[in-house]
Amino acid sequence: MNTLNIEGWCKTSTDTHSSPMGFIQFHVSEADHLRLEQAEAELKTAETPELMVAADMSTLNLETPQECGPLADCQYRVYLSSTDHRGQFHLVGHRASDGSLVYTNAVMVDQLG
């Protein structure tokens, strides 16, 4: 299992800019890692620019900054880098308190291995 500690961002509405909110820590299980690799492979032959992969909340062990609080949902957004076409992902969710979009900086899928 991979433990990641990545800078998190919050966007409170569609007309505002994202604001940094500290680091988000989470685990990517082997099963989620395989799903991320499958999504990367699918994107290389698909017409779609991104895929959403459900995060296994039972193994995610999510820790958010105190100002964020719990998230109502979590998914991985997987896409290909525009420069080298390698798969990248970031964790995306919505803050339980107000539904604001919360996400992390991106990580390369192949860095998990």
Sequence and secondary structure as in RCSB ss.txt:
>XXXX:A:sequence
MNTLNIEGWCKTSTDTHSSPMGFIQFHVSEADHLRLEQAEAELKTAETPELMVAADMSTLNLETPQECGPLADCQ
YRVYLSSTDHRGQFHLVGHRASDGSLVYTNAVMVDQLG
>XXXX:A:secstr
 EEEEEEEEEE STTS  EEEEEEEEEE HHHHHHHHHHHHHHTT S SEEEEE  HHHH  B  TTT  EEEEE
EEEEE TTT  EEEEEEEEETTT  EEEE  EEGGG  
